[in-house]
């Protein structure tokens, strides 16, 4: 085996070993939301934080055909103004073990009372913080 073959083999092994760690550390974040001013305003702090952390986000209009299909694919339907999917799931566990569903408006003062979920922006940040701090 020549030195060139040895270096090529070592590089291939290195890429093979490091690639799964890189992809595992990058979360998939989807925001499925209605494009209405109250929703846009409520999600602005989250969107700003995600941008600052350089976390890639895909956004889907919840009222579009694609949005309705994506909501159905995770078992949701009806009038849901906001759904945040992290790695394809909207149901998660907080650090204290309590469940949190990232649906409806975040629980903030300006959100419509009847449409407030039980989550806050800090819940999403806590779920993504291990990835955000490793960047």
Secondary structure, DSSP 8 states (H G I E B T S, - for coil): --HHHHHHHHHHHHHHHHHHHHHHHS--EEEEE---HHHHHHHHHHHHHHHHTT--EEEEETTSHHHHHHHHHTT--SS-SEEEEETTBSEEE-TTS-EEE-BSB-S-TTS-GGGB-S--HHHHHHHHHHHHHT-
